[in-house]
Amino acid sequence: MHKSGFINIIGLPNVGKSTLMNELIGEKLSIITSKAQTTRHRIFGIYNDDDYQIVFSDTPGFVHKTAYKLHTQMNDFVDSTFEDADVFLFVTHKYATINEQIHLLKKLKETKVPVFVVLNKADETKPEEVQMLHDLYKKELPNAEFRMVSALQKVMTKELFAEMKGLIPEHPPYYPKDEITDRNVRFFITEIIREKILKNYSKEIPYSVEVIVEEYKDEPTIAKIRAVIYVERDSQKNIIIGKNGTCIQKVGTEARIDIENFIGGKKVFLDLFVKVLDNWRNNDTMLKRFGYK
């Protein structure tokens, strides 16, 4: 008897969804930074053993007040999870307000599948706050289970996994049993580069950036990669490059190390370019090219 199913992880930006998925599947698939909107796509992480295949779905943080078409597309990725879920993990923390989460709470009230309200960052939450939050979410989602975890500190994540595993239905595998994600290598290379930009630049720069791998040559002893970093203004291009190219060199070095680890230790030659694409976050054609439609 084999069981397979989808556990879909939703919540606001920066509540710890990606950290939790990476911890549950035991692989770093989603990039993680302290900045909101780090995750922009829906990413499947696949757990396999002899009797189970569990497809965890990491999603962008739901943007309560959208400012760009990009945000609308990210929210559409979140809404798509209501079409295929067998279990929902609604991740939140004590800093999230009901008003910010009202769209997600409304949709979760209407779903027929099991819902776990997962209060993350348990190590930052006082006992009296836990009780208050439990009562608050029980009122909003009376049929949901309430659990506390710290994804970063690996607190109660194994217990949560075991509970969810018991809710997975009988079904053949959806994917080959040796796969750990639905995404290809090029996608993860773009995400690794974007992660380094998120970590090395401040203010608006990381949110104005998109990355495309234009060329990926996997040769016997080296992987040759050409990637383009798109920004919205000339001033952002200058910041990304930095004086005498020092900033982009740092991004390239850090990304290359992670890419080499990701593809199994093979040497990587990474060539980065920066191009200006005015207002790409509101450009339907470019959003489609970047995989948001």
N, C-alpha and C positions, 0 to 999 in steps of 0.2 A: 504494500500500500504506500504509494508516493503522494506527498503533499506539496503543493506549490501555491504561491499567492503573492499579492502586492501589499506591502506596508508603506503607506504614503505619509511623508513627514511634511507638515505645513506649520506656518507661524509667521510672525513679523520678522523683519530684518534683524540680524544680529542677536537672535535668542539662543543660538547654538545648534541649529538643525544639522549643519554640515559636520560639526564636531561629533554629534551624536551618531549620524550615519556611519562616519568613518570608524568610530569605536565599535558599533554593532557588527559591521562586516569585517573588521580587522584589517582594513586597507585604507590608505589615504587616496580617495578618489576626488572628493570635493575640496577645493582650495579653502583655506581658513585664514582670515585676518580679523582684526578688531573693528574693521570698518563695515558699516551697513552696506547692503546690496553687493556683497562679495560674490554670492551665487546669483547668476543671471539666467541659467538654463535649468531645465528639469534633467536630472542625472540619475540613472539607475545604478545601484550597487547591488551585486548579486551574491547572496550567500548560498553555498551548496554543501550538502552532506549526502550520505547514501539515501536517506528517506525524504529529504526536504530540498526545495529550492525557494528561497525567500528573496523577492525582488524589492529592495528598499528604494524608495523614490525620494531623493532630495530635491527641494524646490527653492526658487527665489523667495526671499522674504516678501510678504504681501505689502505693497505700497499703499498706505491708506489715502494719501493725497498725491495723485500722479501729476508729474510736471512735464513728462515727455511721452511720446508714443512708445519708447522703449519700456517705460514703466507699465504701460497698458499691456504690452506683450508679455512682460514678466508675470503680471497678474493672471493673464490667460493661461500661462503654464500651471499656475497654482490651481485655477478652476478646473483644469483638465484632469486633476487627480481625483475628482469626484466621479469620474466615469469608470474607473477601474480598481478602486481600492477594495481590499478585503479587510484591512485594519487601518485606522488613522492614528497617527501620533501627532497631536496638536501640542507643539512645543511652545512654552511661554516662560516668563520669569516675573519676579515681583515688580519689575520696572514697567511692564507692559500694561496699558490701560484697556478697559473693556471697549471704549469708544474706538480705539485704533484697530481692535480685533473684531468689530461688530460684523463685518462681512463674512469672515471665516466662521464666527460663532453661529450666524444665521444658517449657513450652509451645513454646518455640522449638526445642527438641530434637525435638519431634514433628512440626513443620511440614515440608512438602515444598517450600516456596518458598524462593528465595535469601534469605539473611540477611547483613546487614552489621552487625558490631559496630563502632559508631562511638564512638571515644574522643574526647569533646569536651574543650574547655579544654586543647588541646595546648600552648598558651603557658604553662600552669601546671605542665606535666608534664616531669620530667627524663628524659633518654634511658634511664637504667637502670630508671626506673619504667615506661617504655613497653614495654621488653622483658619485664619481669615481668608486666605486665598482658596483653600479647599471649599469653604462655605460659598464663596463668591462664584467659583466655577461650577459647583454643584447646583447652584440656582440657575445658572445659564445653560448647563448641559447635565440635566439630572440623570441621564442614562450612562454617562461617561464614567470611566475609572480614573481616579486621580492618583498619580504617582510622582515621587520626587526622585531626581537624579542629579548628579554632577557629571556631565559628559566629559568635561576637561579632566576632572579628578578620578574618573572611572568609578564613581559611586553609584551603586544600584543599577548599573547598566546591564549586567549579566542577568539579574533577576527580572528586569523588564523584558529582556530578550526571551527568556524562558516562558514568561506569561504569554507573549504575543505568539510564540511558536505553537502554542496549544490552540490557537484560533485559526491556523492556516488550513484551508480546505483540501480535500483530496483532489489532485489534478496532476497530470503529467508535467514535466518541466516545460517552461515557456522558452528557455534558452538552452543551448548546449551546456552540459554540466561543468565544462572547464572554463566558462566565461565568467568574468567578475564585473562586467559592465556592458552597456549597450553602445558606448561611445568608442570612436577610433583613436588611434595614437595622435593624430593631428589635433583633435579636440583638446586632449590633455596637454599637449605642448602649448597651445594658445592659453590655456588656463594657468599653466605654470608661469608663463611670461607675465600674464596679467596679475598674478599673485605678487610677483616681485615689484611690479609697478605700484600696486596697492600698498605694499609695505615700505617702499622707498620714497613715495611722494605724498604730499599732504593737500589739504583743501580740495578744490574741485578737480584737480588733475586726474586722479584715479577713476573718477566717475565719467570723465569725458573721453576715456580711452577704450578702444576695442582692438583686438589682435586677430590677424589672419595669417595662417601658414600658407605661403604662396608656393613653396617648393619643399618637398621632403624626399631626399634620396637616401635609401637605406642600403649602403654598400657593405661589403663583407667586414671591413674593419672600422668603418666610420659612418655616422649618420650626418648628412649635410642638410641643414635646415635654413631656409630663407623665410623670415617672418616680417610682416609690416605692422607697425603700431600706428593706428589711426587716432588723431586728435581733432578737435574742432576749430582751433585757432592757431595762428603762427606763434603767438606768445607761449602757448602750451607746448608746441614743438620745441621751442628753444629751451624750455624748462626740462622736458624729457631728455634732450640731448645733453644739456649741461655745458659748462665751460670746457672747451677742448674735448668734448665728448665723454667727460668723466662719468656723468650720471648714467648714460645709456650703457657704457662699458660695465658699470657695476651691476646693472640689471641683467645684462647679457651673461656675465660671469656666474651670478647666482642662479639664473635660469638654466644655464648649461649644466651645472652640477646636478640640479634636480632632474633634468631631463635624462642625463646619463644614468642616474639611479633608476628612473622610471622605466627606461627601455632595457634595463638589465646590465648596465655597466659598460656598454659600448661607447667609444669616444664620440663626442658630438662636436661638429663645427656649426656654430649658430651665428647667422648674419642677420642683424636687426636694422630695419629702416623705419623712419618716421614720416608719415604723410598727413597733410591737413585735409579733412573732409568736413566742410562747414555743416554744422547742425545735423550730424548723422543720426542723432538720437530721435529725430523727428522725420527721418527720411525712409519712407516705406521700402524703396528699392534696396537701400543699404541694410536695413533691418532684416530683410529677407536674405540678403547675401551673408549676413552675419549669423544666420540661423535662428532668428527670432520669429519667423513666420513659416 
